[in-house]
Amino acid sequence: MRSPPRARWLICAIALSSMPSSVLADDDTPAKKKKPKLNIDDCASFTQLDREEEDGVDFAIASSCEVKLACGIKWTLVCAPGTKQSKKTRGAVAFELDTGGSDGATASAGTCGYHGWEIRDISWSCEPVP
């Protein structure tokens, strides 16, 4: 028993619509290729360095990525940690980096006076600028 012409057309349309576009592309029309996702860890790095004056920590992000990046660094300064006078202050900075560029911030403990200090909860991130 043969399928009616309409059913054969429907089966053909379903088969074609489920094929990947690369199979349907002409030799003259290249199939669209997805750009590989940028892995920031491969082209950007984060460093932190205690200041010689022992009054804070310097943070920096350097980029060798081939795209402009929007970056940010966050941290928490704790003055007089482990005491009743303990006080937390959150710090953050945001900036953009071109290829080969670097930027950063200083988490200063100057507001803590002589009560001791600690920098914790440090995080950084970068994303390609759209």
C-alpha positions in Angstrom: 0.0 0.0 0.0 1.4 3.4 -1.0 1.2 6.5 1.1 -0.8 9.3 -0.3 1.3 12.1 -1.8 0.5 14.5 1.1 1.8 12.0 3.6 5.1 11.5 1.6 5.6 15.2 1.5 5.0 15.5 5.2 7.5 12.7 6.0 10.1 14.4 3.7 9.5 17.8 5.4 10.0 16.3 8.9 13.1 14.5 7.8 14.7 17.7 6.3 13.8 19.9 9.3 15.5 17.5 11.7 18.8 17.5 9.8 21.6 19.7 11.0 22.1 22.8 9.0 25.7 21.8 8.1 24.2 18.9 6.1 21.8 21.1 4.2 24.4 23.9 3.5 25.5 24.4 -0.1 29.2 24.2 -1.1 28.9 27.9 -1.8 27.3 28.7 1.6 29.5 27.8 4.6 27.6 26.5 7.6 27.5 28.9 10.5 30.1 27.9 13.1 29.7 28.7 16.7 32.6 30.7 18.2 34.3 28.7 20.9 33.4 30.1 24.4 36.2 32.2 25.9 37.7 30.7 29.0 38.8 33.7 31.1 41.1 31.5 33.2 43.3 30.9 30.1 44.0 34.5 29.4 43.4 36.5 32.6 45.2 36.2 36.0 44.7 37.5 39.5 47.5 38.4 42.0 47.5 39.7 45.5 50.5 41.0 47.3 50.9 42.2 50.9 52.1 45.8 51.1 55.6 46.4 52.5 54.2 49.0 54.9 51.9 46.2 56.2 48.9 48.6 55.8 46.9 46.6 53.2 47.0 44.3 50.2 47.4 45.1 46.6 45.2 43.2 44.1 45.7 43.1 40.3 44.2 41.4 37.3 46.2 41.1 34.1 44.7 40.2 30.7 46.1 38.7 27.6 42.6 37.9 26.2 41.9 39.0 22.7 38.8 40.8 23.8 38.1 43.7 26.1 37.1 42.5 29.6 34.9 43.9 32.3 36.5 42.9 35.6 35.7 43.3 39.3 37.4 42.5 42.6 35.6 42.2 46.0 36.9 41.8 49.5 36.1 42.3 53.2 38.3 44.2 55.6 38.0 43.1 59.2 39.4 45.5 61.9 40.3 44.0 65.3 39.3 40.4 64.2 38.3 38.1 67.1 37.5 40.9 69.5 34.4 42.8 70.7 35.5 45.8 68.7 35.6 43.8 65.4 34.3 45.8 62.5 33.8 44.6 58.9 34.0 46.8 55.8 33.3 45.6 52.3 35.4 46.9 49.4 35.0 46.5 45.7 36.3 47.9 42.4 35.3 47.5 38.8 37.2 48.3 35.6 37.7 47.3 32.0 40.9 45.8 30.6 42.2 45.9 27.0 44.4 43.1 25.7 47.7 43.2 27.5 46.3 45.5 30.2 46.2 45.2 33.9 44.5 47.1 36.7 43.6 46.5 40.3 43.0 48.0 43.7 44.4 48.3 47.2 42.5 47.0 50.2 43.8 49.5 52.7 43.8 48.7 56.4 44.5 52.3 57.4 41.1 52.7 59.0 41.9 49.9 61.5 44.5 51.9 63.4 46.6 49.7 65.8 43.8 47.1 66.4 45.0 44.6 63.9 43.3 43.7 60.7 42.5 40.9 58.2 41.4 40.8 54.6 39.0 37.9 53.7 36.3 36.8 51.3 38.4 37.9 48.3 36.9 37.2 44.9 37.4 38.4 41.3 35.7 37.9 38.0 36.0 39.0 34.4 33.6 38.8 31.5 33.9 39.8 27.8 32.6 43.3 27.1 29.6 42.9 24.7 
